[in-house]
């Protein structure tokens, strides 16, 4: 039996999703609850596997509560649901311990799938949230490349864009085979780029090269 606690105000969505989940033969639902006292009481006295939390409860510090559950009950999986596609809120939810984030527009069947997924060790995000996170990662990688290029220029080191790609991955300790797979290149081509990096940075071995790049 999967015991689920819903943390939210009593409203149409939370009560509706509670009724829907209760109809599943292997799911038992508690809540919705929004009193911190009743929440902690349920956490302490019921064998919960999943906690569903509305990210935008005005009467609760949801992020603080998420951190509390994550640290005190590490085996409980936490799903945040939200009505807003707020990038900062989503990142904060993940950093405070949420295992999954879905929009309130999620199909109830997909919510059940997300519950089973995280119980089995996987992660699950609504499609819109997955797109947002993917874009955030791409922006981060782009920023990393731009910043690294600026630092190289300050040291009067001039590399091609592809050499910069390889240098960043070398700095992270990846082997040539892994770098080749990540960049869609042959391993031989990566070896040639690494040789160019040895020349550009005036280093004779990979350990010295990595240390030098990390210090830039």
C-alpha positions in Angstrom: 0.0 0.0 0.0 1.3 3.5 -0.9 0.5 5.9 1.8 0.2 9.5 0.5 -0.1 12.8 2.4 -1.5 15.8 0.6 -0.3 19.1 2.0 -2.6 21.9 0.8 -5.6 24.0 1.7 -8.9 22.4 1.3 -9.8 23.4 -2.2 -11.1 21.9 -5.4 -7.8 20.6 -6.8 -6.4 19.1 -3.6 -9.7 17.4 -2.6 -10.3 16.2 -6.2 -6.9 14.7 -6.6 -7.2 13.1 -3.2 -10.5 11.4 -4.2 -8.9 10.3 -7.5 -5.9 8.7 -5.8 -8.0 7.0 -3.2 -9.8 5.1 -5.9 -6.5 3.3 -6.7 -6.4 -0.1 -5.1 -2.9 0.3 -3.8 -3.1 4.0 -2.6 -4.2 5.4 0.7 -4.5 9.2 1.0 -4.3 11.4 4.1 -5.3 15.1 3.9 -5.3 17.7 2.6 -3.6 19.2 5.6 -2.0 22.6 6.0 -1.5 22.8 9.8 2.2 22.3 10.5 1.2 20.5 13.8 -1.1 18.0 12.0 1.4 17.5 9.2 4.2 16.6 11.6 1.8 14.3 13.5 0.9 12.4 10.3 4.6 12.2 9.3 5.5 10.8 12.7 2.7 8.3 13.0 1.8 7.1 9.6 4.1 5.0 7.3 4.1 7.4 4.4 5.8 6.8 1.1 4.9 10.0 -0.7 4.1 13.6 0.2 2.3 15.8 -2.3 2.8 19.5 -1.5 1.3 22.6 -3.1 4.3 24.9 -3.7 2.2 28.0 -3.2 0.5 27.6 0.2 0.4 31.2 1.7 0.2 29.9 5.3 3.3 27.7 5.1 7.0 28.0 4.3 6.8 25.2 1.8 10.6 25.2 1.1 11.5 25.0 4.7 8.9 22.2 5.2 10.3 20.3 2.2 13.9 20.5 3.7 12.5 19.2 7.0 10.8 16.2 5.4 13.8 15.5 3.2 16.3 15.4 6.1 14.1 13.8 8.8 12.3 11.3 6.6 14.8 10.6 3.7 12.7 7.6 2.5 9.6 9.7 1.8 9.4 10.9 -1.7 8.3 14.5 -2.2 6.2 15.8 -5.1 5.6 19.5 -5.5 2.7 20.7 -7.6 2.1 24.2 -8.7 -0.3 26.3 -10.8 2.6 28.6 -12.0 5.5 27.9 -14.3 7.9 29.9 -12.1 11.6 29.2 -12.9 12.9 30.4 -9.5 10.3 28.4 -7.6 11.0 25.2 -9.5 14.8 25.5 -9.0 14.2 26.2 -5.3 11.9 23.2 -4.9 14.5 20.9 -6.4 17.4 22.3 -4.3 15.3 21.9 -1.1 14.6 18.2 -1.8 11.6 17.8 -4.1 11.8 14.5 -6.1 9.3 15.6 -8.6 7.4 18.7 -9.8 4.2 18.8 -11.7 1.8 21.4 -12.9 -1.8 21.3 -11.6 -2.8 20.8 -15.2 -1.2 17.4 -15.1 -3.4 14.5 -16.2 -4.3 12.5 -13.0 -3.1 9.3 -14.8 0.3 11.0 -15.3 0.4 12.0 -11.6 -0.1 8.3 -10.7 2.7 7.4 -13.1 4.9 10.0 -11.4 4.2 8.5 -8.0 5.2 5.1 -9.2 8.3 6.5 -11.0 9.7 8.3 -8.0 9.0 5.3 -5.6 11.1 3.2 -8.0 13.9 5.7 -7.9 13.2 7.7 -11.1 12.5 11.3 -11.5 9.3 12.8 -13.1 8.5 16.3 -14.2 5.6 17.8 -16.2 6.5 18.3 -19.8 6.5 22.1 -19.5 8.8 21.9 -16.5 11.2 19.5 -18.3 11.5 22.0 -21.1 12.2 24.8 -18.7 14.9 22.8 -16.9 16.5 21.8 -20.2 16.6 25.4 -21.3 18.2 26.4 -18.0 20.9 23.7 -18.4 21.6 24.9 -22.0 21.9 28.5 -20.7 24.3 27.4 -18.0 26.5 25.5 -20.4 26.5 28.5 -22.7 27.4 30.9 -19.8 30.2 28.5 -18.8 31.6 28.6 -22.3 31.4 32.3 -22.6 33.1 32.9 -19.2 35.8 30.4 -20.0 36.5 32.1 -23.3 36.8 35.5 -21.6 39.3 34.1 -19.1 41.4 32.6 -21.9 41.4 35.9 -23.7 42.6 37.6 -20.5 45.6 35.1 -20.4 46.2 35.7 -24.1 45.3 32.1 -25.0 43.3 31.8 -28.2 41.4 28.6 -28.9 38.7 27.6 -31.5 35.2 27.1 -30.3 35.6 23.3 -30.5 38.9 23.4 -28.6 37.1 25.3 -25.9 34.4 22.6 -25.8 37.1 19.9 -25.4 39.0 22.0 -22.8 35.9 22.4 -20.6 35.3 18.7 -20.6 39.0 17.9 -20.0 38.8 20.3 -17.0 35.9 18.2 -15.6 38.1 15.1 -15.7 36.3 13.3 -18.6 38.3 10.7 -20.6 38.7 11.2 -24.4 36.2 8.4 -25.0 33.5 10.2 -23.0 34.4 13.6 -24.5 34.0 12.1 -28.0 30.6 10.7 -27.1 29.4 14.0 -25.6 30.6 16.1 -28.6 29.7 13.6 -31.3 33.3 13.3 -32.4 35.6 10.3 -33.0 38.1 9.5 -30.2 40.9 10.1 -32.6 39.7 13.6 -33.3 39.4 14.3 -29.6 43.0 13.2 -29.1 44.1 15.7 -31.8 42.2 18.5 -30.0 43.9 17.5 -26.7 47.3 17.6 -28.3 46.5 21.1 -29.5 45.6 22.0 -25.9 48.9 20.7 -24.7 50.6 23.0 -27.1 48.3 26.0 -26.3 48.8 25.7 -22.6 52.5 24.6 -22.8 51.9 21.4 -20.8 53.3 17.9 -21.3 50.7 15.7 -19.5 47.0 15.6 -18.8 47.3 16.1 -15.1 49.2 19.3 -15.5 46.8 20.4 -18.3 43.8 19.8 -16.1 45.3 21.6 -13.1 46.3 24.6 -15.3 42.9 24.9 -16.9 41.1 24.8 -13.5 43.3 27.6 -12.2 42.4 29.9 -15.1 
